[in-house]
Amino acid sequence: MVVRTFRQAQEGLDRSGKRGAVVVATDCTEIAQTVESNGGKAIITSDLHVSGTSRCLEAAEKWQAQSSDTLSWVLNVQGDEPLVNPDHVAVLLNSPGPLATLYTPLSSESDLEDRSVCYVVPDAQSRALYFSRWPIPYQRTEHAPVRYKHLGVYGYTPHVLNHIAALAPADNERAESLEQLRWLHHGYPILLHEVGEAHNGVDTWEDVLRVRAFLAGRP
């Protein structure tokens, strides 16, 4: 799963026209060895991280220490996203930042009881107003709301990544278990880029079977 995820990310980097590297950050030597034996790059990080953001920061700092290139943009793609769309990765790599993520319109047939879905409300300047596991906006009138699904791929400048990794947790974040609410709480605007439909990540065994079935059905 991780190997396919980093290969999809690499394809996105290639399509973006940017220079850079795809690196798997992990605290597991077995995962690192598997990645490197399949042609990828891996960096061993601490096993004490409580968020992907802090792990991403450690990996970025270690990569910068051994690279002659200066980091200008860091992308965080979770390892359980084997169907991440390379075009979506390319969009985010070309974002002006300094803190950005992706979203997509939700179809009217979507299961609003699925709490694995994260909803986002954008403002007129394509910045996030709020994220929630509840299907916001709430429909109180006959006017049907337009709902958007957040895709958990993030881009940051190294400066912003360093700052947000040090922020104190927020009450809304604790309630919803959504780290991006911490950034909004502390006043960091999050730029949103709209993309087409995206596949969910892998959280359960049923998700594994779904991804396998999808890949088996591809030409």
C-alpha positions in Angstrom: 0.0 0.0 0.0 2.8 2.4 1.0 4.8 1.6 -2.2 1.8 2.3 -4.4 1.1 5.5 -2.5 4.7 6.9 -3.0 4.6 5.9 -6.6 1.4 7.9 -7.1 2.9 10.8 -5.3 6.0 10.6 -7.5 3.8 10.6 -10.6 2.2 13.7 -9.3 5.6 15.4 -8.7 6.6 14.5 -12.3 3.3 16.0 -13.7 3.7 19.2 -11.6 6.9 20.3 -13.4 8.5 20.9 -10.1 11.9 19.7 -8.8 11.8 17.7 -5.7 11.8 14.3 -4.0 9.2 11.9 -2.6 10.3 10.6 0.8 8.4 8.1 3.0 8.6 9.2 6.7 8.2 6.3 9.1 9.2 5.0 12.5 9.2 1.4 11.2 12.4 0.0 9.8 10.5 -2.7 8.0 8.4 -0.1 6.1 11.6 1.9 5.3 13.3 -1.3 3.9 10.3 -2.2 1.8 10.1 1.3 0.3 13.9 1.4 -0.5 13.8 -2.1 -1.9 11.1 -0.9 -4.3 13.1 2.1 -5.5 11.9 4.7 -3.1 13.5 6.9 -0.4 12.7 6.6 3.3 13.6 8.5 6.4 13.3 7.0 9.9 11.5 9.4 12.3 10.6 9.3 16.0 7.9 7.0 17.2 6.6 9.7 19.6 4.7 11.8 17.0 1.0 12.3 17.7 0.3 13.9 14.3 1.4 13.6 10.7 2.3 17.3 10.7 5.0 16.9 13.4 6.4 13.8 11.6 6.4 15.7 8.4 8.4 18.4 10.0 11.0 16.0 11.3 11.4 14.4 7.9 11.7 17.7 6.2 14.4 18.8 8.6 16.3 15.6 8.2 16.0 15.7 4.4 17.1 19.4 4.3 20.2 18.4 6.4 21.4 15.9 3.8 20.3 17.7 0.7 22.0 20.5 -1.3 18.5 21.9 -2.4 16.6 24.4 -0.3 13.1 23.3 0.6 10.4 25.8 -0.6 7.3 23.6 -0.3 6.5 20.4 1.7 3.6 18.1 0.8 2.1 15.7 3.2 0.4 12.6 1.7 -0.6 9.9 4.1 0.7 6.4 3.5 -2.8 4.9 3.5 -3.8 6.7 0.3 -2.8 4.2 -2.5 -5.4 5.7 -4.8 -4.3 9.3 -4.4 -4.6 11.0 -7.8 -1.3 12.3 -9.2 -3.1 15.2 -10.8 -4.3 16.3 -7.4 -0.8 16.1 -6.1 0.4 18.2 -9.0 -2.3 20.8 -8.2 -1.2 21.2 -4.6 2.5 21.3 -5.6 1.7 24.4 -7.7 -0.3 26.1 -4.9 0.9 29.6 -3.9 0.4 28.5 -0.2 1.7 29.1 2.3 -0.8 26.5 3.7 -3.1 24.7 1.4 -5.2 21.6 1.0 -7.8 20.0 -1.4 -11.6 19.6 -1.6 -14.1 18.3 -4.0 -17.9 18.7 -4.4 -20.0 16.0 -2.7 -22.6 14.2 -4.8 -26.2 14.4 -3.7 -26.3 10.6 -3.3 -23.5 10.7 -0.7 -23.9 8.9 2.6 -24.2 11.7 5.1 -24.0 9.3 8.0 -20.4 8.3 7.1 -18.3 9.9 9.8 -15.0 9.1 8.1 -15.9 11.9 5.6 -14.6 15.3 6.6 -16.6 18.3 5.3 -15.2 21.8 4.6 -16.9 25.1 4.0 -15.0 27.5 1.7 -15.2 31.3 1.7 -15.3 33.5 -1.4 -11.5 33.6 -1.6 -11.2 29.8 -1.5 -10.1 29.7 2.1 -11.5 27.3 4.7 -14.1 28.6 7.1 -14.4 25.4 9.0 -13.9 21.6 8.8 -16.2 19.0 10.4 -17.2 15.4 10.5 -20.8 16.5 10.6 -22.3 17.2 7.1 -22.1 21.0 7.2 -23.8 23.3 6.1 -26.9 22.3 8.0 -30.1 22.5 5.9 -32.6 24.4 7.9 -34.7 25.8 4.9 -35.9 24.5 1.6 -32.6 25.8 0.1 -30.4 22.8 -0.4 -26.8 23.4 0.7 -23.7 22.7 -1.4 -21.4 20.4 0.5 -17.8 19.8 0.0 -15.5 16.9 1.0 -12.1 17.6 2.3 -9.2 15.6 0.9 -6.5 15.2 3.5 -3.4 16.1 1.5 -1.6 19.2 2.7 1.0 21.6 1.4 3.1 24.0 3.5 6.0 26.3 3.3 8.8 25.1 5.7 8.2 28.3 7.7 4.5 27.6 8.2 5.1 23.9 8.9 7.5 24.8 11.6 5.0 27.1 13.2 1.9 25.0 13.1 3.7 21.9 14.4 4.3 23.9 17.6 0.8 25.1 18.1 -1.2 24.1 21.2 -4.3 21.9 20.6 -7.7 23.6 20.3 -11.0 22.5 21.8 -12.7 22.1 18.5 -9.8 20.0 17.3 -10.1 17.7 20.3 -13.9 17.3 19.8 -13.7 16.5 16.1 -10.3 14.9 16.0 -9.3 17.2 13.1 -5.9 18.8 13.4 -6.6 21.4 10.8 -9.0 23.0 13.2 -6.0 23.8 15.4 -4.5 25.9 12.6 -7.7 27.8 12.0 -8.1 28.4 15.7 -4.7 30.0 15.9 -5.4 32.2 12.9 -3.6 30.4 10.0 -5.6 30.7 6.8 -5.9 27.5 4.8 -6.1 27.9 1.0 -8.4 25.4 -0.7 -8.0 24.0 -4.2 -11.1 22.3 -5.8 -10.4 19.1 -7.6 -12.4 16.3 -9.1 -13.7 13.2 -7.3 -11.2 11.3 -5.2 -11.1 7.9 -3.6 -11.1 7.3 0.1 -8.0 6.1 1.9 -7.6 2.8 3.7 -8.8 2.6 7.3 -10.4 -0.8 7.5 -10.2 -4.3 6.0 -13.2 -3.5 3.9 -11.3 -0.5 2.4 -8.5 -2.9 1.5 -10.9 -5.1 -0.4 -12.4 -2.1 -2.1 -9.1 -0.8 -3.3 -8.1 -4.3 -4.5 -11.3 -4.6 -6.4 -10.8 -1.2 -8.0 -7.3 -2.0 -9.1 -8.3 -5.4 -10.4 -10.9 -3.9 -12.6 -8.5 -1.4 -14.2 -7.4 -2.1 -17.8 
